[in-house]
């Protein structure tokens, strides 16, 4: 049996060891708190959407909306007899200049107004020149819309109708593109305008035998 003093000293040493261990743990905990790095500072930046881009000034304008065609309102009986040759002597200088094309058009037969052949030819940049030839008499007369004043001219016509549509590119004081529309009826050998409009937007692709828009040009 150990002496009492030895036992007391052993107990004191154990207690001191516990106190020392506790102090070490507290010190380590304190050091851990000091060493902990600060929370990261957010580096995210707000994303600002750019303003909507303005429409480019050179963007294609919307296509003009054409009124309905009127072929059926002006029917014509198609001539099927012998085809006369173009009367070149009765025309001016332009008729003589296009004599070969006029003869070719007349030989192909009726393409407009029941008894007329239409001849169309280029005459420069964005320019179309044309005539109609009477299949019975050979008489030649100019189209009602033709030449340099009718930029990007397009025509719609049919053999079984006296109605013809012409559209071409125009403009206004603001510089905006417009489409000029003019409808004609051939009445007793003379073209008579029956509709004249200036439509906002670019001229669409015109169907030759429908007189209707076929989509953007």
C-alpha positions in Angstrom: 0.0 0.0 0.0 1.3 3.4 -1.1 1.8 6.1 1.4 -1.0 8.8 1.5 1.4 11.5 0.5 2.4 9.6 -2.7 -1.2 9.1 -3.6 -2.0 12.8 -3.1 1.0 13.8 -5.3 -0.2 11.4 -8.0 -3.7 12.9 -7.9 -2.3 16.4 -8.1 -0.2 15.6 -11.1 -3.2 14.2 -12.9 -5.2 17.3 -12.2 -2.4 19.5 -13.3 -2.1 17.5 -16.5 -5.8 18.0 -17.2 -5.6 21.7 -16.5 -2.6 22.0 -18.8 -4.3 20.0 -21.6 -7.4 22.2 -21.3 -5.3 25.3 -21.5 -3.5 24.0 -24.6 -6.8 23.2 -26.3 -8.1 26.7 -25.5 -4.9 28.2 -27.0 -5.2 26.2 -30.1 -8.8 27.1 -30.5 -7.9 30.8 -30.2 -5.2 30.5 -32.8 -7.6 28.7 -35.1 -10.0 31.6 -34.9 -7.3 34.2 -35.6 -5.9 32.2 -38.5 -9.3 31.7 -40.2 -9.2 33.7 -43.4 -11.8 36.4 -43.9 -14.8 35.6 -46.0 -14.0 36.1 -49.7 -15.0 39.4 -51.2 -17.4 39.0 -54.0 -15.8 40.0 -57.3 -19.0 39.5 -59.4 -19.9 42.6 -61.3 -23.4 43.4 -62.5 -24.0 42.6 -66.1 -25.6 45.5 -67.9 -27.4 44.6 -71.1 -26.5 46.9 -74.0 -29.3 49.0 -75.3 -31.2 47.5 -78.2 -29.5 48.2 -81.4 -31.3 50.7 -83.6 -32.4 49.6 -86.9 -29.7 50.1 -89.5 -30.5 53.0 -91.8 -29.8 50.9 -94.8 -32.1 48.1 -93.8 -34.5 46.8 -96.5 -37.8 48.6 -96.4 -41.0 46.5 -96.1 -42.6 45.5 -99.3 -45.5 47.5 -100.5 -49.0 45.9 -100.4 -50.6 45.8 -103.8 -54.4 46.1 -104.4 -56.1 43.1 -106.0 -55.7 42.6 -109.8 -58.6 43.3 -112.1 -57.9 41.0 -115.1 -61.4 39.5 -115.0 -63.1 42.8 -114.9 -61.8 43.6 -118.5 -62.0 40.4 -120.5 -60.9 40.1 -124.1 -61.5 37.5 -126.8 -58.1 36.2 -128.0 -57.5 36.6 -131.7 -56.3 33.4 -133.4 -56.0 34.6 -137.1 -53.0 35.4 -139.2 -50.4 37.5 -137.5 -49.5 40.8 -139.1 -45.9 42.1 -139.2 -45.0 45.2 -137.3 -45.6 48.4 -139.2 -42.1 49.9 -138.8 -42.7 52.8 -141.2 -45.4 54.3 -139.1 -43.3 54.4 -135.9 -40.6 56.8 -134.8 -36.8 56.3 -134.3 -37.3 54.0 -131.3 -39.5 51.7 -133.3 -36.9 51.4 -136.0 -34.2 50.8 -133.5 -36.0 47.8 -132.0 -37.3 46.4 -135.2 -35.7 43.0 -134.7 -37.3 42.6 -131.3 -40.6 43.9 -132.5 -40.7 41.3 -135.3 -39.8 38.5 -132.9 -42.5 39.6 -130.4 -45.1 39.8 -133.2 -44.2 36.3 -134.4 -44.9 34.8 -131.0 -48.5 35.9 -131.2 -51.0 37.5 -128.8 -49.9 38.2 -125.3 -52.2 41.0 -124.2 -55.6 42.6 -124.7 -57.0 39.9 -127.0 -55.1 41.0 -130.1 -51.7 42.5 -129.1 -48.2 41.3 -128.7 -46.0 42.9 -126.1 -42.3 43.6 -126.7 -40.1 44.5 -123.7 -36.4 45.3 -123.9 -33.8 46.7 -121.5 -32.7 50.3 -122.2 -30.0 50.8 -119.5 -29.6 50.5 -115.8 -33.0 49.8 -114.2 -34.7 50.8 -117.4 -37.2 49.0 -119.6 -38.6 50.1 -122.9 -41.5 48.4 -124.6 -44.2 48.5 -127.3 -47.4 46.7 -128.2 -48.1 45.4 -131.7 -51.6 44.9 -133.1 -51.7 41.3 -134.3 -54.4 42.2 -136.9 -53.0 45.4 -138.4 -49.3 45.5 -137.3 -49.8 48.9 -135.7 -47.1 49.7 -133.1 -47.6 51.9 -130.1 -45.5 52.5 -126.9 -46.4 50.9 -123.6 -48.1 53.4 -121.3 -45.2 53.1 -118.8 -41.8 52.7 -120.4 -38.3 54.3 -120.4 -35.9 55.9 -117.9 -38.6 57.6 -115.8 -39.9 54.2 -114.6 -37.1 52.8 -112.4 -37.2 49.0 -112.0 -40.5 48.8 -114.0 -42.5 45.7 -113.8 -45.6 44.8 -115.9 -48.5 42.4 -115.5 -50.7 41.5 -118.5 -52.5 38.5 -120.0 -53.8 37.6 -123.5 -57.4 37.3 -122.4 -57.6 40.7 -120.6 -57.4 44.4 -121.6 -56.2 45.3 -118.1 -52.5 45.9 -117.5 -50.6 46.8 -114.3 -47.3 48.7 -114.0 -45.3 49.2 -110.9 -42.0 51.0 -110.4 -39.7 52.3 -107.7 -40.4 55.9 -106.5 -39.4 58.1 -103.6 -40.7 60.9 -101.5 -39.3 64.1 -99.9 -38.0 62.2 -96.8 -36.0 59.8 -99.0 -38.2 56.8 -98.0 -38.7 54.2 -100.7 -42.1 54.0 -102.3 -43.8 51.9 -105.0 -45.7 53.7 -107.7 -48.7 51.6 -109.0 -50.6 52.4 -112.2 -53.3 50.2 -113.7 -54.4 50.7 -117.3 -57.2 49.4 -119.6 -56.8 49.3 -123.3 -59.9 50.9 -124.7 -60.3 51.3 -128.5 -56.6 51.2 -129.1 -55.7 53.7 -126.3 -54.4 53.0 -122.8 -56.6 54.6 -120.2 -55.4 54.8 -116.6 -57.9 53.5 -114.1 -55.8 53.5 -110.9 -52.8 55.6 -109.8 -51.3 55.1 -106.3 -48.1 55.7 -104.5 -47.6 52.9 -101.9 -45.3 53.0 -99.0 -42.4 50.4 -99.1 -40.4 48.8 -101.8 -42.0 47.3 -104.9 -42.5 43.5 -104.5 -41.8 40.9 -107.2 -44.8 41.2 -109.5 -46.4 38.1 -111.1 -46.7 38.8 -114.8 -49.9 36.8 -115.3 -51.4 37.3 -111.8 -50.8 41.0 -111.2 -50.2 40.1 -107.5 -47.1 40.3 -105.3 -45.0 37.2 -105.3 -42.7 38.3 -102.4 -39.8 40.7 -101.9 -37.8 41.5 -104.9 
